[in-house]
């Protein structure tokens, strides 16, 4: 009587023989390429109808704006895809999608062994060792002419695995899968708009602009970049914890999973976000609010103790990744600085977009001494005259616009008005602290403007959102006061 493993091998071999004969791998890939733009056009029509349904319950003016926002995102995704595919001849977002397609084809032809390979590689954070342990699978992989761009970079390869469902929904069409990804981000943004309007009831315009029309947000979230996935997971965490009405166990499980996925692709984003998320969660508790109103000094003591507790949690999580361990941060900063300072070939490859913030000592005090210039670099640069590439030029125009508005509004209403308003709102207080620290760290460590304009996105997103929503609240209150006079 045959044992189960023999039955499995026989059935798997027969399946491989049948599908390879009926649908040769090279022919399947060719079919995907031939019809992918046809599917893209069909998905524009289908997803546009779905987008209209998502905004159906909003007021008429907001619906009109969000209809424009949806098509702006579609155009942006198409431009970014064409730019990276044909101008840069590749890049991260193209590689993620191509690797996801390789995984999908291999899952079609050899689902059991490919699933084993994926699970083994994710668990061990290594996409190469499974091939050594299973040379027959490696030969099979090469035989159907599949390649991976990030075989030795497990974090980047994990992004490709996360992208597989989008390709499945898009029937294997890479351009259509971008539209599916856009719909996910668009839907999350609509839900996040409802949460922001609960937190800032007098802010109705700026939140829409930042969430749907901020140029850097459109650029780096219209196609699958790590920053896009990390923002999706962060926004989902805030929504599921503070906006969803589902039971607490589901909400906590979903939030933990989202944070874990964020940590898997962008460890420093998750690790810097977690302490402020926990502090905000505690401040939302009614008992905590009562305690704050009665015993203000005790509240500050609680913040100190909880900050220490959060630091310990972050230390434990970071210790599993030496690159992001807290004690190793000064050394990593110094390593990046020296590498970019003396690596002339890298400087020429990045189109002269390197920046220098001066000498850095590999100590925490050395890092802190660089706070002013690092924060200014992270938030306000590249300046217009520092742009040597199309992407950098667009970023410089955005920073010029936003920095001009920030300075104008601060001088119009006074920095004390902004500080008082931010301190009176727990969401503003905790997450603008997160954004300031995040922008400072990215300004300190990015090394060139090409990296900076992408890496800082989670920080600038929260900073601009909170600042401009706060401005709109202050402006409305000022107008109401003038009407009463």
LUMMAR-829195 format. One line per field, with one value per residue (C-alpha): residue number from 1; residue in one letter; x, y, z. Coordinates in Angstrom, 2 decimals, always signed. Example, Ala and Ser with C-alpha at 12.3 -4.5 7.8 and 13.67 -1.06 7.14 Angstrom:
num	c(1, 2) .
residu	c(a, s) .
east	c(+12.30, +13.67) .
north	c(-4.50, -1.06) .
up	c(+7.80, +7.14) .
// end
This chain:
num	c(1, 2, 3, 4, 5, 6, 7, 8, 9, 10, 11, 12, 13, 14, 15, 16, 17, 18, 19, 20, 21, 22, 23, 24, 25, 26, 27, 28, 29, 30, 31, 32, 33, 34, 35, 36, 37, 38, 39, 40, 41, 42, 43, 44, 45, 46, 47, 48, 49, 50, 51, 52, 53, 54, 55, 56, 57, 58, 59, 60, 61, 62, 63, 64, 65, 66, 67, 68, 69, 70, 71, 72, 73, 74, 75, 76, 77, 78, 79, 80, 81, 82, 83, 84, 85, 86, 87, 88, 89, 90, 91, 92, 93, 94, 95, 96, 97, 98, 99, 100, 101, 102, 103, 104, 105, 106, 107, 108, 109, 110, 111, 112, 113, 114, 115, 116, 117, 118, 119, 120, 121, 122, 123, 124, 125, 126, 127, 128, 129, 130, 131, 132, 133, 134, 135, 136, 137, 138, 139, 140, 141, 142, 143, 144, 145, 146, 147, 148, 149, 150, 151, 152, 153, 154, 155, 156, 157, 158, 159, 160, 161, 162, 163, 164, 165, 166, 167, 168, 169, 170, 171, 172, 173, 174, 175, 176, 177, 178, 179, 180, 181, 182, 183, 184, 185, 186, 187, 188, 189, 190, 191, 192, 193, 194, 195, 196, 197, 198, 199, 200, 201, 202, 203, 204, 205, 206, 207, 208, 209, 210, 211, 212, 213, 214, 215, 216, 217, 218, 219, 220, 221, 222, 223, 224, 225, 226, 227, 228, 229, 230, 231, 232, 233, 234, 235, 236, 237, 238, 239, 240, 241, 242, 243, 244, 245, 246, 247, 248, 249, 250, 251, 252, 253, 254, 255, 256, 257, 258, 259, 260, 261, 262, 263, 264, 265, 266, 267, 268, 269, 270, 271, 272, 273, 274, 275, 276, 277, 278, 279, 280, 281, 282, 283, 284, 285, 286, 287, 288, 289, 290, 291, 292, 293, 294, 295, 296, 297, 298, 299, 300, 301, 302, 303, 304, 305, 306, 307, 308, 309, 310, 311, 312, 313, 314, 315, 316, 317, 318, 319, 320, 321, 322, 323, 324, 325, 326, 327, 328, 329, 330, 331, 332, 333, 334, 335, 336, 337, 338, 339, 340, 341, 342, 343, 344, 345, 346, 347, 348, 349, 350, 351, 352, 353, 354, 355, 356, 357, 358, 359, 360, 361, 362, 363, 364, 365, 366, 367, 368, 369, 370, 371, 372, 373, 374, 375, 376, 377, 378, 379, 380, 381, 382, 383, 384, 385, 386, 387, 388, 389, 390, 391, 392, 393, 394, 395, 396, 397, 398, 399, 400, 401, 402, 403, 404, 405, 406, 407, 408, 409, 410, 411, 412, 413, 414, 415, 416, 417, 418, 419, 420, 421, 422, 423, 424, 425, 426, 427, 428, 429, 430, 431, 432, 433, 434, 435, 436, 437, 438, 439, 440, 441, 442, 443, 444, 445, 446, 447, 448, 449, 450, 451, 452, 453, 454, 455, 456, 457, 458, 459, 460, 461, 462, 463, 464, 465, 466, 467, 468, 469, 470, 471, 472, 473, 474, 475, 476, 477, 478, 479, 480, 481, 482, 483, 484, 485) .
residu	c(x, x, x, x, x, x, x, x, x, x, x, x, x, x, x, x, x, x, x, x, x, x, x, x, x, x, x, x, x, x, x, x, x, x, x, x, x, x, x, x, x, x, x, x, x, x, x, x, x, x, x, x, x, x, x, x, x, x, x, x, x, x, x, x, x, x, x, x, x, x, x, x, x, x, x, x, x, x, x, x, x, x, x, x, x, x, x, x, x, x, x, x, x, x, x, x, x, x, x, x, x, x, x, x, x, x, x, x, x, x, x, x, x, x, x, x, x, x, x, x, x, x, x, x, x, x, x, x, x, x, x, x, x, x, x, x, x, x, x, x, x, x, x, x, x, x, x, x, x, x, x, x, x, x, x, x, x, x, x, x, x, x, x, x, x, x, x, x, x, x, x, x, x, x, x, x, x, x, x, x, x, x, x, x, x, x, x, x, x, x, x, x, x, x, x, x, x, x, x, x, x, x, x, x, x, x, x, x, x, x, x, x, x, x, x, x, x, x, x, x, x, x, x, x, x, x, x, x, x, x, x, x, x, x, x, x, x, x, x, x, x, x, x, x, x, x, x, x, x, x, x, x, x, x, x, x, x, x, x, x, x, x, x, x, x, x, x, x, x, x, x, x, x, x, x, x, x, x, x, x, x, x, x, x, x, x, x, x, x, x, x, x, x, x, x, x, x, x, x, x, x, x, x, x, x, x, x, x, x, x, x, x, x, x, x, x, x, x, x, x, x, x, x, x, x, x, x, x, x, x, x, x, x, x, x, x, x, x, x, x, x, x, x, x, x, x, x, x, x, x, x, x, x, x, x, x, x, x, x, x, x, x, x, x, x, x, x, x, x, x, x, x, x, x, x, x, x, x, x, x, x, x, x, x, x, x, x, x, x, x, x, x, x, x, x, x, x, x, x, x, x, x, x, x, x, x, x, x, x, x, x, x, x, x, x, x, x, x, x, x, x, x, x, x, x, x, x, x, x, x, x, x, x, x, x, x, x, x, x, x, x, x, x, x, x, x, x, x, x, x, x, x, x, x, x, x, x, x, x, x, x, x, x, x, x, x, x, x, x, x, x, x, x, x, x, x, x, x, x, x, x, x, x, x, x) .
east	c(+0.00, +1.58, +2.38, +1.14, +4.51, +4.55, +1.03, +2.11, +5.21, +3.28, +0.42, +2.81, +4.93, +1.86, +0.58, +3.96, +4.07, +0.50, +0.71, +4.15, +2.85, -0.47, +0.82, +4.59, +6.07, +7.50, +4.10, +2.27, +4.70, +4.21, +0.42, +0.71, +2.75, +0.43, -2.80, -1.58, -2.49, -5.91, -6.53, -5.18, -7.83, -10.59, -9.46, -9.50, -13.22, -13.97, -11.96, -13.29, -16.80, -15.56, -13.90, -17.23, -18.91, -16.24, -16.95, -20.74, -21.55, -19.45, -20.80, -21.05, -18.03, -15.78, -17.01, -16.01, -12.57, -11.99, -13.05, -10.26, -7.96, -8.60, -7.75, -4.74, -3.49, -4.06, -2.12, +0.63, +1.01, +1.25, +3.87, +5.97, +5.79, +6.84, +9.55, +11.19, +10.73, +11.88, +13.88, +15.69, +15.55, +14.35, +14.54, +13.01, +9.34, +9.88, +12.00, +9.38, +6.70, +8.90, +9.89, +6.25, +5.44, +8.22, +6.77, +3.27, +4.33, +6.22, +3.20, +1.07, +3.47, +4.77, +2.47, +3.53, +7.30, +7.10, +4.97, +7.54, +10.30, +8.49, +7.61, +11.11, +12.72, +10.47, +11.03, +14.82, +15.15, +17.14, +15.95, +19.11, +19.76, +16.63, +18.10, +21.30, +19.34, +17.02, +19.07, +16.31, +13.98, +16.74, +17.22, +13.48, +13.41, +16.20, +14.59, +11.49, +13.80, +12.75, +15.06, +14.94, +16.42, +16.75, +17.95, +20.36, +18.09, +15.28, +13.54, +13.16, +12.11, +9.43, +7.91, +7.63, +5.79, +3.40, +2.68, +1.65, -2.07, -2.28, -0.99, -3.47, -6.39, -5.06, -4.91, -1.13, -1.07, +1.60, +0.03, -3.40, -1.89, -0.67, -4.30, -5.34, -2.57, -3.77, -7.31, -6.04, -4.18, -7.12, -9.57, -7.28, -6.90, -10.70, -11.06, -8.16, -9.88, -12.87, -10.54, -8.73, -12.05, -13.02, -9.75, -9.85, -13.56, -12.84, -10.34, -12.10, -9.76, -6.10, -6.57, -8.00, -5.11, -2.39, -4.03, -4.86, -2.80, +0.51, +3.00, +5.56, +2.80, +1.38, +4.84, +5.99, +2.68, +1.22, +3.40, +4.76, +7.63, +8.54, +7.39, +3.95, +3.51, +4.78, +2.29, -0.55, +0.31, +0.67, -2.63, -4.37, -3.04, -4.43, -7.75, -8.26, -7.39, -9.14, -11.81, -13.07, -16.10, -15.10, -14.32, -11.14, -9.48, -9.80, -8.58, -5.51, -4.65, -5.00, -2.92, -0.14, -0.05, +0.11, +2.95, +4.81, +4.53, +5.71, +8.65, +9.44, +9.95, +10.87, +12.18, +13.12, +9.63, +7.86, +10.37, +10.12, +6.32, +5.55, +6.33, +4.16, +1.35, +1.36, +1.45, -1.47, -3.42, -3.00, -4.05, -7.30, -8.40, -11.15, -9.65, -6.29, -7.93, -9.58, -6.25, -4.55, -7.11, -6.80, -3.12, -1.09, +2.34, +1.41, +0.69, +4.18, +5.62, +3.54, +4.88, +8.47, +7.84, +6.00, +8.73, +11.23, +8.93, +8.55, +12.30, +12.73, +10.18, +11.88, +15.28, +14.07, +12.63, +15.64, +18.11, +16.91, +18.21, +21.78, +21.61, +18.73, +19.77, +19.72, +23.31, +24.41, +22.62, +25.54, +27.91, +25.48, +25.08, +28.86, +29.28, +26.80, +28.44, +31.97, +30.83, +29.07, +31.86, +34.64, +32.73, +33.17, +31.70, +28.46, +28.44, +28.64, +26.02, +23.48, +23.80, +25.63, +22.73, +24.86, +24.65, +27.02, +25.89, +29.44, +31.53, +29.64, +30.99, +29.82, +28.17, +24.68, +25.95, +27.45, +24.10, +22.15, +24.51, +23.43, +19.72, +19.12, +20.86, +19.55, +15.94, +16.17, +17.72, +15.07, +12.12, +13.19, +15.80, +16.58, +16.61, +15.76, +19.40, +20.35, +18.14, +20.07, +17.46, +13.74, +12.58, +14.77, +13.47, +9.85, +10.78, +12.49, +9.37, +7.23, +9.54, +9.72, +5.91, +5.37, +8.21, +6.88, +3.38, +4.71, +6.72, +3.80, +1.28, +3.62, +4.29, +0.57, -0.73, +2.38, +4.35, +2.80, -0.69, +0.51, +2.28, -0.78, -3.08, -0.77, -0.25, -4.02, -4.56, -3.05, -2.95, -1.12, +1.26, +2.39, +2.54, +4.21, +6.89, +7.15, +7.42, +10.08, +12.26, +11.72, +12.57, +15.66, +16.91, +16.33, +18.01, +20.96, +21.37, +20.03, +23.21, +21.78, +18.60, +17.44, +17.19, +15.97, +12.87, +11.68, +12.83, +11.34, +7.81, +6.23, +7.60, +6.68, +3.23, +2.34, +4.15, +2.34, -1.00, -0.87, +0.59, -1.89, -4.90, -3.80, -3.46, -6.98, -8.39, -6.55, -7.68, -11.34, -11.24, -9.70, -12.43, -15.15, -13.65, -13.65, -17.31, -18.29, -16.62) .
north	c(+0.00, +3.35, +5.79, +9.39, +10.85, +8.49, +9.57, +13.22, +12.73, +10.86, +13.37, +16.32, +14.84, +14.15, +17.69, +19.16, +17.07, +18.00, +21.77, +22.06, +20.33, +22.19, +25.62, +25.94, +28.58, +30.80, +30.82, +31.78, +34.66, +35.80, +35.72, +37.79, +40.42, +40.46, +41.03, +43.01, +46.42, +45.13, +44.05, +47.44, +49.34, +47.01, +47.47, +51.27, +51.02, +48.42, +50.09, +53.54, +52.24, +50.73, +54.06, +55.85, +53.38, +54.00, +57.75, +57.47, +58.38, +61.57, +65.06, +66.21, +68.56, +65.92, +63.33, +65.60, +66.19, +62.49, +61.55, +63.83, +62.30, +58.78, +59.65, +61.66, +58.51, +56.44, +58.95, +59.18, +55.39, +55.15, +57.92, +56.40, +52.96, +54.32, +56.51, +53.67, +51.04, +53.01, +56.00, +54.36, +50.88, +49.27, +50.21, +48.89, +49.15, +47.39, +44.68, +44.03, +43.51, +41.32, +39.11, +38.83, +37.69, +35.06, +33.75, +33.70, +31.72, +29.24, +28.91, +28.06, +25.36, +23.98, +25.21, +22.85, +23.19, +26.92, +27.43, +25.47, +27.62, +30.89, +29.85, +28.50, +31.68, +34.05, +32.11, +31.97, +35.43, +33.83, +33.25, +31.42, +28.53, +26.58, +26.25, +24.75, +22.29, +21.42, +21.48, +19.78, +22.71, +25.15, +23.30, +23.42, +27.16, +27.80, +25.47, +27.65, +30.68, +32.58, +35.02, +36.94, +40.43, +40.32, +36.77, +38.06, +40.79, +39.07, +42.31, +43.46, +39.98, +39.97, +43.06, +41.01, +38.27, +40.85, +41.99, +38.54, +38.95, +42.17, +40.30, +37.47, +39.92, +41.61, +38.25, +38.46, +41.93, +44.13, +47.47, +46.34, +45.16, +48.73, +49.88, +47.27, +48.53, +52.11, +51.10, +49.66, +52.88, +55.03, +53.05, +53.25, +57.00, +57.51, +55.69, +57.68, +60.90, +59.98, +59.44, +62.76, +64.61, +63.13, +64.36, +67.77, +68.57, +72.08, +70.88, +70.00, +71.09, +70.55, +66.95, +66.10, +67.81, +66.06, +62.62, +62.67, +65.34, +65.67, +65.18, +63.03, +60.84, +60.30, +59.60, +57.02, +55.27, +54.95, +51.89, +49.30, +50.85, +49.88, +53.32, +52.72, +49.40, +50.83, +53.73, +51.33, +49.27, +52.34, +53.87, +50.50, +50.20, +53.60, +52.89, +49.45, +50.65, +54.03, +54.02, +50.46, +49.21, +45.54, +43.53, +44.31, +40.93, +41.29, +44.88, +44.04, +41.01, +43.03, +45.91, +43.58, +41.84, +45.19, +46.42, +43.14, +43.41, +47.02, +45.87, +43.13, +45.57, +48.84, +48.02, +51.60, +52.88, +50.38, +50.80, +54.59, +54.56, +52.00, +54.09, +57.02, +54.67, +53.13, +56.54, +57.73, +54.54, +55.12, +58.77, +57.68, +55.72, +57.63, +56.62, +58.00, +61.30, +61.56, +60.88, +63.54, +66.20, +65.51, +64.67, +66.42, +65.69, +62.00, +62.12, +63.37, +60.64, +58.09, +59.43, +59.02, +55.48, +54.48, +55.96, +53.74, +50.74, +51.59, +51.96, +48.44, +46.99, +48.71, +47.51, +43.90, +44.11, +45.96, +43.52, +40.89, +43.09, +44.23, +47.00, +48.64, +47.82, +50.95, +50.70, +50.31, +53.41, +55.88, +53.47, +52.96, +56.72, +57.19, +54.27, +55.77, +59.18, +57.94, +55.65, +58.46, +60.94, +58.83, +56.66, +58.72, +56.03, +56.04, +59.84, +59.80, +57.02, +59.03, +61.96, +64.25, +64.21, +63.58, +66.09, +66.71, +67.77, +67.95, +65.71, +63.15, +61.48, +57.85, +58.66, +59.67, +63.13, +63.49, +62.57, +65.00, +67.84, +67.38, +67.74, +71.27, +70.72, +67.14, +68.19, +71.14, +68.83, +66.17, +68.57, +71.42, +70.01, +69.50, +73.19, +74.21, +74.67, +71.23, +69.31, +67.45, +64.81, +64.94, +63.23, +65.53, +68.59, +67.65, +67.09, +70.49, +72.21, +70.48, +71.37, +74.99, +75.21, +73.57, +75.40, +78.75, +77.93, +76.78, +79.98, +82.15, +80.48, +80.51, +84.26, +84.91, +83.25, +82.92, +79.85, +79.86, +79.42, +76.33, +74.92, +75.41, +73.80, +70.85, +70.28, +70.31, +67.43, +64.06, +62.86, +66.02, +65.94, +62.31, +61.95, +65.26, +64.11, +60.90, +62.88, +65.27, +62.40, +60.42, +63.37, +64.11, +60.51, +60.29, +63.66, +62.40, +59.03, +59.19, +60.65, +61.62, +63.34, +60.34, +58.30, +61.22, +62.07, +58.45, +57.55, +60.61, +60.03, +58.51, +61.44, +64.25, +62.72, +63.03, +66.36, +68.10, +66.48, +67.59, +71.04, +72.03, +70.56, +72.50, +75.65, +75.23, +74.82, +77.95, +79.94, +78.95, +79.86, +83.24, +83.92, +82.97, +85.36, +88.21, +87.54, +87.77, +91.17) .
up	c(+0.00, -1.03, +1.75, +1.68, +0.55, -2.48, -3.45, -3.10, -5.30, -7.99, -8.15, -8.08, -10.89, -13.03, -12.45, -13.45, -16.63, -17.57, -16.99, -18.63, -21.77, -21.95, -20.81, -21.42, -19.03, -21.77, -23.51, -20.32, -19.75, -23.35, -22.96, -19.77, -21.66, -24.68, -22.80, -19.75, -21.24, -22.31, -18.72, -17.55, -19.57, -18.33, -14.72, -15.05, -15.85, -13.15, -10.37, -11.23, -10.58, -7.32, -6.37, -6.90, -4.56, -1.89, -1.83, -2.24, +1.39, +1.42, +0.72, -2.90, -2.88, -1.32, -3.84, -6.74, -5.24, -4.54, -8.08, -9.31, -6.67, -7.96, -11.55, -10.36, -8.63, -11.80, -13.93, -11.29, -11.12, -14.91, -15.07, -12.26, -13.90, -17.32, -15.75, -13.84, -16.53, -19.56, -18.24, -15.31, -16.93, -13.70, -10.06, -6.87, -7.80, -11.17, -9.54, -6.84, -9.47, -11.70, -8.75, -7.70, -11.23, -11.04, -7.77, -9.27, -12.35, -10.20, -7.88, -10.92, -12.13, -8.86, -6.07, -3.26, -3.61, -4.29, -1.19, +0.82, -0.61, +0.23, +3.80, +4.45, +3.09, +5.07, +8.29, +7.87, +6.31, +3.51, -0.06, -1.18, +1.23, +0.17, -3.34, -1.87, +0.26, -2.67, -5.89, -7.86, -7.15, -8.10, -11.40, -11.97, -11.19, -13.68, -16.20, -16.47, -16.74, -13.64, -11.89, -8.61, -8.31, -4.51, -3.87, -1.20, +0.18, +2.14, +3.17, -0.45, -1.57, +1.14, -0.55, -3.75, -1.85, -0.38, -3.93, -5.22, -4.25, -6.30, -9.35, -8.75, -8.59, -11.75, -13.60, -13.96, -15.56, -13.96, -15.09, -13.84, -10.55, -9.97, -10.24, -7.67, -5.36, -5.96, -5.00, -1.71, -0.85, -2.02, +0.15, +3.21, +2.63, +2.54, +5.86, +7.28, +6.16, +8.37, +11.34, +10.75, +10.53, +13.89, +15.41, +13.64, +13.17, +11.83, +9.25, +6.01, +3.21, +4.09, +5.20, +1.77, +0.01, +2.07, +1.88, -1.84, -3.64, -1.78, -4.67, -2.84, -1.41, -4.89, -6.32, -3.78, -3.05, -6.57, -7.20, -4.74, -2.80, +0.77, +1.92, +0.38, +2.18, +5.49, +5.30, +4.49, +7.59, +9.83, +8.69, +9.04, +12.61, +13.59, +11.86, +13.36, +16.88, +16.98, +14.26, +13.88, +15.83, +15.71, +18.85, +20.74, +20.12, +16.34, +16.45, +18.53, +16.37, +13.17, +14.56, +15.74, +12.35, +10.51, +12.74, +12.28, +8.48, +8.68, +10.82, +8.29, +5.41, +7.19, +10.70, +11.60, +10.67, +12.94, +15.78, +15.79, +15.44, +18.18, +21.33, +20.18, +19.18, +22.66, +24.36, +22.24, +22.99, +26.74, +26.43, +24.68, +27.75, +29.68, +33.04, +31.96, +30.94, +34.35, +36.02, +33.86, +34.76, +38.51, +38.88, +36.21, +37.82, +37.99, +34.27, +33.51, +35.73, +33.83, +30.52, +31.77, +33.02, +29.89, +27.70, +29.53, +29.00, +25.30, +24.99, +26.40, +23.95, +21.03, +22.29, +22.40, +18.89, +17.51, +19.06, +16.57, +13.76, +14.51, +11.97, +13.85, +17.42, +19.55, +20.75, +17.11, +15.79, +16.25, +14.51, +11.60, +11.21, +11.16, +8.74, +6.27, +6.61, +5.92, +3.11, +1.27, +1.94, +0.39, -2.13, -5.28, -7.58, -5.57, -5.69, -9.50, -9.79, -7.77, -10.17, -7.75, -5.29, -2.20, +0.65, +3.54, +7.03, +8.42, +10.60, +12.70, +15.82, +16.33, +19.68, +20.81, +21.81, +18.33, +16.79, +18.99, +18.11, +14.48, +15.24, +13.81, +10.48, +10.15, +10.77, +8.37, +5.76, +6.31, +6.08, +3.79, +1.40, -1.43, -2.22, -5.76, -6.81, -5.42, -7.87, -10.60, -11.52, -12.45, -9.23, -7.10, -8.96, -8.19, -4.53, -4.36, -5.74, -3.12, -0.23, -1.44, -1.52, +1.88, +3.64, +2.32, +3.60, +6.98, +7.48, +6.31, +8.65, +11.64, +11.18, +10.60, +13.78, +15.95, +16.90, +20.40, +18.91, +17.03, +20.10, +22.33, +19.77, +19.19, +22.93, +23.49, +21.07, +21.98, +18.38, +17.29, +20.24, +19.98, +16.22, +15.50, +17.95, +15.92, +12.68, +14.04, +15.29, +12.09, +9.82, +11.91, +11.66, +7.90, +7.37, +9.41, +7.70, +4.12, +2.64, -0.76, -1.90, -3.92, -0.73, +1.40, -0.65, -0.29, +3.21, +4.92, +3.55, +6.72, +8.77, +6.37, +5.83, +9.53, +9.96, +7.09, +7.94, +11.59, +10.90, +8.20, +10.03, +13.11, +11.00, +9.62, +13.13, +14.33, +11.27, +11.74, +15.44, +14.55, +11.98, +14.49, +17.05, +14.53, +13.68, +17.35, +17.76) .
// end
